[in-house]
Amino acid sequence: MLAAPVVPGEPDHDDVVLLSRGLDGRAPWIDPEQEVAPSHLARGALVTGLTVGGVARRLGRNGCRLPGGIGASF
């Protein structure tokens, strides 16, 4: 049986984890009006197995404000 495709714009499991402040996939969520802490990028990489750049890309794609000097194309 084939897995259902991910619909563009619909967050996958890693997105949900990264968007949660505790990196556990549950509320409370990152405040889109506040810059994401560099430590959240680093911890997110450890939790998901993504690179820090991959974490930054996902968060930027989901409308989060990244730390100064880090763009979504990082």
Secondary structure as UniProt FT lines:
FT   TURN            8..9
FT   HELIX           13..19
FT   TURN            21..22
FT   TURN            32..33
FT   HELIX           38..48
FT   HELIX           52..61
FT   TURN            62..63
FT   TURN            68..69
FT   TURN            72..73
//
